[in-house]
Amino acid sequence: MILITVIIAAGLSQGLLLPVLSILLEQKGVSSSLNGLNAAALYVGSFAMTLVAERVLGAIGFKKLIAAGLSLVLVALLLFPLLPGIKVWFVLRLFVGIGDSAINYAAQLWVLLMTPAEHRGRNLSLYGMSYGLGFSLGPIGISLLRYGQAAPFLIIAALFVLVLLLVLIKLPDSLPDKVEHGEGQARRFGRSYSLAWYALIPALLYGYMEASLNSNFPVYGLRIGYSTDQIAALLPFAGIGGLLLQLPLGIWSDRYGRKKILIFSGVSGGLAFTLLPLSGNHFLLTLVVLMVAGGLVGSFFSLGLSYAADILPRNLLPAANVVSSFHFSIGSIVGPGIGGLLLQFGWGGGVFVLLGAFYILFGLAGLLFSPRQLN
């Protein structure tokens, strides 16, 4: 329950910061491409953290890494309204990315190591639902801007204080298993790729989708005629769809096989995203398409990680977790930048057509993947 609370808070911070800061920069006249690059700073920080996460976790343990991540995000949240400016916000977003990456890496690996194989899909789906719940609630913070630019940041910061206290008081200290000596980190990453490349790609696509939607959709929405309140109402429905289907997809993956569910979800979700531009500024139609698309691909990170745990030996799970976090960060960095360029060149709908095409290609690639049997 404590880990679930922590992950909800982490999702909430990202779900709020991406659209709120994008809207504030758009209102200040910042170009969409520069806006997208600024949003990517959060994931540059996340990427940097993945490079050292395994070693830091081994040195200080799960509890201290989670507490350090929460503290870093809390400080950044308090500084956003005090230090306005695109350059300062870039640095603060780096800090948020580092903090959120530390939280997510420690929490998801802890859940993965504690979960028996027969319940892996279900339990990691609960983990994914927790993050999705926070991420879905985050954009509601756009509506708080009417009370001043500082309001969304201060309210989320207050929540982080409570969660940090809960972690410090209630969470037990625990260290991961020692990594076998004689096998370097780079070799373990290479083995993870060679054995489970298809299971590690979903994190890349999920990061791309999440960052593109929350950074580019607010700008796209403003340009086709939606108000900020309408955007705040629409964005959570991608996450709500993910919440509704997260647990069923996880249970079905336990029952029917994770590769089959990943193929189905990738192709179907990709098709839904390609249809999004056709809904134009019809509010209800956009809402339905977002919910269907988000529902089908909202489980990608947890399903991919579960599939990797099925394929890989236990000693490679920490390395696979780093690779998944690495992929998530890369997708999240690239997504807003590509979307911002498409918006700047006048093809806003291309943000979602390209996103859908990536998911469809991933689904079809599953027909070519066959995991190797380990002795």
C-alpha positions as CSV (number, residue, x, y, z in Angstrom):
1,M,0.0,0.0,0.0
2,I,2.9,2.4,0.7
3,L,4.5,1.7,-2.6
4,I,1.1,2.2,-4.3
5,T,0.8,5.6,-2.6
6,V,4.4,6.5,-3.7
7,I,3.7,5.6,-7.3
8,I,0.4,7.5,-7.4
9,A,2.3,10.6,-6.2
10,A,5.0,10.1,-8.8
11,G,2.4,9.8,-11.6
12,L,0.6,12.8,-10.3
13,S,3.7,15.0,-10.5
14,Q,4.4,14.1,-14.1
15,G,0.8,14.2,-15.1
16,L,0.5,17.7,-13.8
17,L,3.8,19.3,-14.8
18,L,3.8,18.3,-18.4
19,P,0.5,20.0,-19.5
20,V,0.6,22.9,-17.0
21,L,4.1,24.0,-18.0
22,S,3.3,23.5,-21.7
23,I,0.3,25.7,-21.4
24,L,2.1,28.4,-19.4
25,L,4.9,28.5,-22.0
26,E,2.5,28.5,-24.9
27,Q,0.7,31.5,-23.3
28,K,4.1,33.3,-23.0
29,G,4.6,32.9,-26.8
30,V,7.3,30.2,-26.6
31,S,7.4,28.2,-29.9
32,S,6.0,24.7,-29.9
33,S,9.3,23.1,-30.8
34,L,11.1,24.9,-28.0
35,N,8.2,24.0,-25.7
36,G,8.5,20.4,-26.6
37,L,12.3,20.4,-26.0
38,N,11.8,22.0,-22.6
39,A,9.3,19.3,-21.7
40,A,11.9,16.7,-22.7
41,A,14.2,18.0,-19.9
42,L,12.2,15.9,-17.4
43,Y,13.1,12.8,-19.2
44,V,16.7,13.8,-19.8
45,G,17.0,13.8,-16.0
46,S,15.2,10.5,-15.9
47,F,17.6,9.1,-18.5
48,A,20.6,10.3,-16.5
49,M,19.3,8.5,-13.3
50,T,18.9,5.2,-15.1
51,L,22.6,5.1,-15.8
52,V,23.4,4.9,-12.1
53,A,20.2,3.6,-10.6
54,E,21.3,0.0,-10.2
55,R,24.5,0.9,-8.3
56,V,22.9,3.6,-6.2
57,L,20.1,1.2,-5.2
58,G,22.6,-1.5,-4.3
59,A,24.5,1.0,-2.1
60,I,21.6,2.7,-0.2
61,G,18.6,0.4,-0.5
62,F,15.0,0.8,-1.6
63,K,13.7,3.0,1.2
64,K,16.5,5.6,1.0
65,L,16.4,5.8,-2.8
66,I,12.6,6.4,-2.8
67,A,12.9,9.0,0.0
68,A,15.7,10.8,-1.9
69,G,13.6,10.9,-5.1
70,L,10.5,12.2,-3.3
71,S,12.6,15.0,-1.7
72,L,14.2,16.1,-5.0
73,V,10.8,16.4,-6.7
74,L,9.4,18.2,-3.7
75,V,12.1,20.9,-3.8
76,A,11.6,21.3,-7.5
77,L,7.8,21.7,-7.2
78,L,8.3,24.5,-4.6
79,L,10.8,26.3,-6.9
80,F,8.8,26.3,-10.1
81,P,6.5,29.3,-9.2
82,L,9.3,31.1,-7.4
83,L,11.7,31.0,-10.3
84,P,9.8,31.5,-13.6
85,G,11.7,31.3,-16.8
86,I,12.3,28.7,-19.5
87,K,16.0,28.2,-18.6
88,V,15.3,27.7,-14.9
89,W,12.3,25.5,-15.6
90,F,14.6,23.3,-17.8
91,V,16.9,22.7,-14.9
92,L,14.0,22.1,-12.5
93,R,12.5,19.6,-14.9
94,L,15.9,17.8,-14.9
95,F,15.6,17.5,-11.1
96,V,12.0,16.2,-11.3
97,G,13.1,13.6,-13.9
98,I,15.9,12.4,-11.6
99,G,13.6,12.2,-8.6
100,D,10.8,10.4,-10.4
101,S,13.2,8.0,-12.1
102,A,14.6,7.1,-8.7
103,I,11.1,6.5,-7.2
104,N,9.9,4.4,-10.2
105,Y,13.1,2.3,-10.5
106,A,13.1,1.3,-6.8
107,A,9.4,0.7,-6.5
108,Q,8.9,-1.3,-9.7
109,L,11.9,-3.5,-9.0
110,W,10.8,-4.1,-5.5
111,V,7.3,-5.2,-6.7
112,L,8.9,-7.3,-9.5
113,L,11.2,-9.2,-7.1
114,M,8.4,-9.8,-4.5
115,T,5.8,-11.1,-7.0
116,P,5.4,-14.9,-7.8
117,A,5.3,-15.7,-11.5
118,E,1.7,-16.9,-11.6
119,H,0.5,-13.4,-10.3
120,R,3.1,-11.3,-12.1
121,G,0.7,-9.8,-14.7
122,R,-1.9,-9.0,-12.1
123,N,0.4,-7.4,-9.5
124,L,2.4,-5.4,-12.0
125,S,-0.9,-4.2,-13.5
126,L,-1.9,-3.0,-10.0
127,Y,1.5,-1.1,-10.0
128,G,0.8,0.3,-13.4
129,M,-2.8,1.3,-12.4
130,S,-1.4,3.2,-9.4
131,Y,0.9,5.2,-11.6
132,G,-1.8,5.7,-14.2
133,L,-4.2,6.9,-11.6
134,G,-1.8,9.6,-10.5
135,F,-0.9,10.5,-14.1
136,S,-4.6,10.7,-15.0
137,L,-5.4,13.0,-12.1
138,G,-2.5,15.3,-12.8
139,P,-3.9,17.2,-15.7
140,I,-6.9,18.3,-13.5
141,G,-4.3,20.6,-12.0
142,I,-4.7,22.8,-15.1
143,S,-8.0,24.0,-13.7
144,L,-6.2,25.2,-10.5
145,L,-4.4,27.9,-12.6
146,R,-7.4,30.1,-12.2
147,Y,-6.3,30.5,-8.6
148,G,-2.8,31.6,-9.6
149,Q,0.2,30.0,-11.3
150,A,1.5,28.8,-8.0
151,A,-1.6,26.9,-6.9
152,P,-1.0,23.6,-8.8
153,F,2.6,23.3,-7.7
154,L,1.9,24.1,-4.0
155,I,-1.0,21.6,-3.8
156,I,1.1,18.7,-5.3
157,A,4.0,19.7,-3.0
158,A,1.8,19.4,0.1
159,L,0.9,15.9,-1.0
160,F,4.6,15.0,-1.5
161,V,5.4,16.1,2.1
162,L,2.7,13.6,3.4
163,V,4.0,10.8,1.2
164,L,7.6,11.4,2.2
165,L,6.7,11.3,5.9
166,L,4.8,8.0,5.3
167,V,7.9,6.5,3.6
168,L,10.3,7.6,6.3
169,I,8.1,6.3,9.1
170,K,6.5,3.1,7.7
171,L,8.6,1.7,4.9
172,P,11.1,-1.0,6.0
173,D,14.8,-0.9,4.9
174,S,15.6,-3.4,2.3
175,L,18.5,-4.1,-0.1
176,P,18.4,-5.9,-3.5
177,D,20.2,-9.2,-4.0
178,K,23.9,-8.8,-4.6
179,V,24.8,-9.0,-8.3
180,E,27.1,-11.9,-9.2
181,H,30.8,-10.8,-9.5
182,G,32.5,-11.4,-12.8
183,E,29.7,-10.2,-15.1
184,G,29.8,-6.5,-15.8
185,Q,26.9,-4.2,-16.1
186,A,27.2,-3.8,-19.9
187,R,27.3,-7.6,-20.4
188,R,24.1,-8.0,-18.3
189,F,22.4,-5.3,-20.4
190,G,23.5,-7.0,-23.5
191,R,22.1,-10.4,-22.4
192,S,18.8,-8.7,-21.4
193,Y,18.5,-7.3,-24.9
194,S,19.4,-10.5,-26.7
195,L,16.9,-12.6,-24.7
196,A,14.0,-10.1,-24.3
197,W,14.3,-7.3,-26.8
198,Y,10.6,-7.5,-27.7
199,A,9.6,-7.3,-24.0
200,L,11.8,-4.2,-23.5
201,I,10.4,-2.1,-26.4
202,P,7.0,-1.4,-24.8
203,A,8.6,0.9,-22.2
204,L,10.0,3.0,-25.1
205,L,6.6,3.3,-26.8
206,Y,4.9,4.0,-23.5
207,G,7.3,6.8,-22.7
208,Y,6.8,8.3,-26.2
209,M,3.1,8.1,-25.9
210,E,2.8,9.5,-22.4
211,A,5.1,12.5,-23.0
212,S,3.6,13.3,-26.5
213,L,0.1,13.3,-25.2
214,N,0.7,15.4,-22.1
215,S,3.1,17.9,-23.8
216,N,1.8,18.1,-27.4
217,F,-1.9,17.6,-27.0
218,P,-2.5,20.8,-24.9
219,V,-0.8,22.9,-27.6
220,Y,-2.7,20.9,-30.4
221,G,-5.9,21.4,-28.5
222,L,-5.5,25.1,-28.1
223,R,-4.7,25.5,-31.8
224,I,-7.8,23.6,-32.9
225,G,-10.1,25.6,-30.6
226,Y,-10.3,23.8,-27.3
227,S,-10.2,25.9,-24.1
228,T,-7.8,25.1,-21.3
229,D,-10.7,23.7,-19.2
230,Q,-11.7,21.4,-22.0
231,I,-8.1,20.2,-22.4
232,A,-7.9,19.6,-18.6
233,A,-11.1,17.5,-18.9
234,L,-9.9,15.5,-22.0
235,L,-6.4,14.6,-21.1
236,P,-7.2,12.3,-18.1
237,F,-9.4,10.1,-20.2
238,A,-6.3,8.5,-21.9
239,G,-5.3,7.5,-18.4
240,I,-8.8,6.5,-17.3
241,G,-8.9,4.1,-20.3
242,G,-5.6,2.6,-19.1
243,L,-7.0,2.3,-15.6
244,L,-10.1,0.5,-16.8
245,L,-8.2,-2.1,-18.9
246,Q,-4.9,-2.3,-16.9
247,L,-6.0,-5.1,-14.6
248,P,-8.1,-7.1,-17.2
249,L,-5.1,-7.0,-19.6
250,G,-2.8,-8.1,-16.9
251,I,-5.0,-11.0,-15.9
252,W,-5.5,-12.0,-19.5
253,S,-1.7,-11.9,-20.0
254,D,-1.3,-14.4,-17.1
255,R,-3.9,-16.6,-18.7
256,Y,-3.3,-16.4,-22.5
257,G,0.3,-15.2,-22.8
258,R,1.8,-11.8,-22.6
259,K,3.1,-11.7,-26.2
260,K,-0.5,-12.3,-27.6
261,I,-1.9,-9.4,-25.5
262,L,1.0,-7.1,-26.5
263,I,0.4,-7.8,-30.2
264,F,-3.3,-7.2,-29.8
265,S,-3.0,-4.1,-27.7
266,G,-0.3,-2.6,-30.0
267,V,-2.2,-3.0,-33.2
268,S,-5.6,-2.0,-31.8
269,G,-4.3,0.9,-29.8
270,G,-2.2,2.1,-32.7
271,L,-5.2,2.2,-35.0
272,A,-7.1,4.2,-32.4
273,F,-4.4,6.8,-32.2
274,T,-4.3,7.2,-36.0
275,L,-8.0,8.0,-35.9
276,L,-7.7,10.8,-33.3
277,P,-7.1,13.7,-35.7
278,L,-10.4,12.8,-37.5
279,S,-12.3,13.7,-34.4
280,G,-11.3,17.3,-34.8
281,N,-12.6,19.6,-32.1
282,H,-15.7,17.3,-31.3
283,F,-15.3,17.0,-27.6
284,L,-17.2,13.7,-27.0
285,L,-15.6,12.0,-29.9
286,T,-12.1,13.0,-28.9
287,L,-12.9,11.8,-25.4
288,V,-13.9,8.4,-26.6
289,V,-11.0,7.9,-28.9
290,L,-8.5,9.0,-26.2
291,M,-10.0,6.6,-23.7
292,V,-10.0,3.7,-26.1
293,A,-6.4,4.3,-27.3
294,G,-5.1,5.0,-23.8
295,G,-6.9,1.9,-22.5
296,L,-5.4,-0.4,-25.1
297,V,-1.8,0.8,-24.7
298,G,-1.9,2.0,-21.1
299,S,-0.6,-1.3,-19.8
300,F,2.4,-1.4,-22.1
301,F,5.1,-0.7,-19.5
302,S,3.8,-3.2,-16.9
303,L,3.1,-5.9,-19.5
304,G,6.5,-5.5,-21.1
305,L,8.2,-5.7,-17.7
306,S,6.1,-8.8,-16.8
307,Y,7.0,-10.4,-20.1
308,A,10.7,-9.7,-19.5
309,A,10.5,-11.3,-16.0
310,D,8.9,-14.4,-17.7
311,I,11.8,-14.7,-20.2
312,L,14.9,-13.7,-18.1
313,P,16.6,-15.4,-15.2
314,R,16.2,-13.6,-11.8
315,N,19.8,-12.3,-11.8
316,L,19.1,-10.2,-15.0
317,L,15.9,-8.6,-13.7
318,P,17.6,-5.5,-12.2
319,A,19.5,-5.0,-15.5
320,A,16.2,-5.4,-17.4
321,N,14.5,-2.9,-15.1
322,V,17.3,-0.4,-15.9
323,V,16.9,-1.0,-19.6
324,S,13.1,-0.5,-19.4
325,S,13.6,2.8,-17.5
326,F,16.3,3.8,-20.0
327,H,13.8,3.1,-22.9
328,F,11.0,5.0,-21.2
329,S,13.3,8.0,-20.8
330,I,14.5,7.9,-24.4
331,G,10.9,7.7,-25.7
332,S,9.8,10.5,-23.4
333,I,12.7,12.7,-24.6
334,V,12.1,12.1,-28.3
335,G,8.2,12.3,-28.1
336,P,7.7,15.9,-27.2
337,G,10.5,17.0,-29.6
338,I,9.1,15.3,-32.6
339,G,5.6,16.4,-31.8
340,G,6.7,19.9,-31.3
341,L,8.3,20.0,-34.7
342,L,5.2,18.5,-36.4
343,L,3.1,21.2,-34.7
344,Q,5.4,23.9,-35.7
345,F,5.3,22.8,-39.4
346,G,1.5,22.8,-39.2
347,W,0.7,19.1,-39.1
348,G,-0.7,18.7,-35.6
349,G,-2.6,15.5,-36.4
350,G,0.8,14.0,-37.4
351,V,1.7,13.7,-33.7
352,F,-1.0,11.0,-33.3
353,V,-0.6,9.4,-36.8
354,L,3.1,8.8,-36.2
355,L,2.4,7.5,-32.6
356,G,-0.2,5.1,-33.9
357,A,2.1,3.8,-36.7
358,F,4.8,3.0,-34.1
359,Y,2.4,0.9,-32.1
360,I,1.2,-0.9,-35.1
361,L,4.7,-1.7,-36.2
362,F,5.5,-3.0,-32.7
363,G,2.5,-5.3,-32.8
364,L,3.4,-6.8,-36.1
365,A,7.0,-7.3,-35.0
366,G,5.7,-9.6,-32.3
367,L,5.0,-12.2,-35.0
368,L,8.8,-12.4,-35.6
369,F,9.8,-12.8,-31.9
370,S,10.3,-16.1,-30.2
371,P,11.9,-16.2,-26.7
372,R,14.9,-18.5,-26.3
373,Q,14.5,-21.3,-23.8
374,L,16.9,-21.1,-20.9
375,N,18.6,-24.2,-19.5
